């Protein structure tokens, strides 16, 4: 089973770069997930994702509005109006496009302090690092679900 993650976020805006940090954690652990770094124009990675043809695609992005430090898998598939990020494409539209060539698409929201994404800063906070580690744990949970599902099918 091919698994991939699209890390969205501007690494020059402090904690908005939390998913890039997550991507580096995933690569360091050699978990079998292909990491695509979409930065603040995730659509620029679509051709690479399409060529890779993942069975499971996780779109990870920093978000605000829920308790800081939490990590949530959120179903935003039917939510076309709400803008989850400051990127060019609203996240629900981005997910809709990815569903055209990926079997499973999930949104993983990493909740950060909005005050820590407003200024130019190439570093993420200690809290954002901890959130990325929680997201890695959540990704391992996702991994286990799909590994078990795949075993039942075979």
C-alpha positions as CSV (number, residue, x, y, z in Angstrom):
1,X,0.0,0.0,0.0
2,X,1.4,3.4,-1.0
3,X,1.0,6.1,1.6
4,X,1.8,9.8,1.2
5,X,1.5,13.0,3.2
6,X,1.3,16.5,1.8
7,X,2.8,19.0,4.2
8,X,1.3,22.5,3.8
9,X,2.6,25.6,5.4
10,X,5.0,28.5,5.1
11,X,8.3,27.7,6.8
12,X,9.1,31.4,7.1
13,X,6.0,32.1,9.2
14,X,6.9,30.4,12.4
15,X,4.5,27.7,13.5
16,X,2.8,27.6,10.1
17,X,5.8,25.4,9.2
18,X,4.8,22.8,11.7
19,X,3.9,20.3,9.0
20,X,7.3,20.6,7.4
21,X,8.8,19.7,10.7
22,X,6.4,16.7,10.8
23,X,7.6,15.7,7.3
24,X,11.2,15.6,8.5
25,X,10.2,13.5,11.5
26,X,8.4,11.0,9.2
27,X,11.4,10.8,6.9
28,X,13.8,10.4,9.9
29,X,11.7,7.5,11.2
30,X,11.6,5.8,7.8
31,X,7.9,4.9,8.2
32,X,7.1,4.1,4.6
33,X,5.3,7.4,4.0
34,X,6.3,9.5,1.0
35,X,6.4,13.2,2.0
36,X,5.5,16.0,-0.4
37,X,6.3,19.5,0.8
38,X,3.6,21.8,-0.6
39,X,4.7,24.8,1.4
40,X,2.2,27.6,0.8
41,X,1.4,26.5,-2.8
42,X,0.4,22.8,-2.3
43,X,-1.1,22.6,-5.7
44,X,2.5,22.7,-7.1
45,X,3.0,19.2,-5.8
46,X,-0.2,17.7,-7.5
47,X,1.7,16.4,-10.5
48,X,4.2,14.6,-8.3
49,X,1.5,13.1,-6.1
50,X,-0.4,12.0,-9.2
51,X,2.7,10.3,-10.5
52,X,3.3,8.6,-7.2
53,X,-0.3,7.3,-7.1
54,X,-0.8,6.9,-3.3
55,X,-3.6,4.7,-2.0
56,X,-3.8,6.8,1.2
57,X,-3.1,10.6,1.1
58,X,-3.0,12.7,4.2
59,X,-3.1,16.4,3.8
60,X,-1.5,18.1,6.9
61,X,-1.8,21.8,7.7
62,X,-1.5,24.1,10.6
63,X,-4.8,25.4,11.8
64,X,-6.3,27.5,14.5
65,X,-9.6,27.5,16.3
66,X,-9.3,24.4,18.3
67,X,-7.3,23.9,21.4
68,X,-3.6,24.7,20.7
69,X,-1.5,21.6,20.6
70,X,-4.2,19.2,19.5
71,X,-4.1,17.1,16.4
72,X,-7.3,16.2,14.6
73,X,-8.3,14.1,11.6
74,X,-11.2,16.2,10.2
75,X,-13.8,15.4,7.6
76,X,-14.1,18.6,5.5
77,X,-15.2,16.8,2.3
78,X,-18.6,18.5,2.2
79,X,-17.5,21.9,3.6
80,X,-16.9,24.0,0.4
81,X,-17.3,27.5,2.0
82,X,-15.0,27.5,5.0
83,X,-11.4,28.7,4.4
84,X,-9.1,26.6,6.6
85,X,-5.9,28.2,5.5
86,X,-4.3,31.2,3.9
87,X,-3.3,29.2,0.8
88,X,-4.4,29.9,-2.7
89,X,-6.9,27.0,-2.8
90,X,-9.4,26.5,-0.1
91,X,-8.6,23.1,1.6
92,X,-11.9,21.4,0.7
93,X,-11.3,22.2,-3.0
94,X,-7.7,20.9,-2.7
95,X,-9.0,17.6,-1.1
96,X,-11.7,17.3,-3.7
97,X,-9.1,17.4,-6.5
98,X,-6.8,14.9,-4.7
99,X,-9.8,12.5,-4.4
100,X,-9.8,12.3,-8.2
101,X,-6.7,10.2,-8.2
102,X,-6.1,9.0,-4.6
103,X,-8.3,6.2,-3.1
104,X,-8.4,7.7,0.4
105,X,-7.8,11.4,1.3
106,X,-7.7,12.6,4.9
107,X,-7.1,16.0,6.4
108,X,-4.8,16.2,9.5
109,X,-5.1,19.5,11.3
110,X,-2.3,20.6,13.6
111,X,-3.5,23.3,15.9
112,X,-1.1,26.1,16.6
113,X,-1.2,29.5,18.3
114,X,-2.3,32.1,15.7
115,X,0.0,34.6,17.3
116,X,3.0,32.4,16.3
117,X,2.2,32.5,12.5
118,X,1.8,36.2,11.9
119,X,5.4,37.3,11.7
120,X,8.4,36.2,9.7
121,X,10.2,33.6,11.7
122,X,12.0,30.6,10.3
123,X,11.8,28.7,13.6
124,X,8.8,26.9,15.1
125,X,8.0,27.1,18.8
126,X,8.6,24.3,21.3
127,X,4.8,23.9,21.5
128,X,4.6,23.4,17.7
129,X,7.4,20.7,17.9
130,X,5.3,18.9,20.5
131,X,2.2,19.2,18.3
132,X,4.2,17.6,15.4
133,X,5.2,14.7,17.6
134,X,1.5,14.2,18.5
135,X,0.7,14.3,14.8
136,X,3.3,11.6,14.2
137,X,1.5,9.4,16.7
138,X,-1.8,10.1,15.0
139,X,-0.2,9.2,11.6
140,X,0.9,5.9,13.2
141,X,-2.7,5.3,14.3
142,X,-3.8,5.9,10.7
143,X,-1.1,3.6,9.5
144,X,-2.4,0.8,11.8
145,X,-6.0,1.2,10.6
146,X,-5.1,0.9,7.0
147,X,-2.6,-1.9,7.6
148,X,-5.4,-3.9,9.4
149,X,-7.9,-3.0,6.7
150,X,-5.5,-4.2,4.0
151,X,-4.9,-7.5,5.8
152,X,-8.7,-8.2,6.1
153,X,-9.1,-7.6,2.4
154,X,-6.3,-9.9,1.3
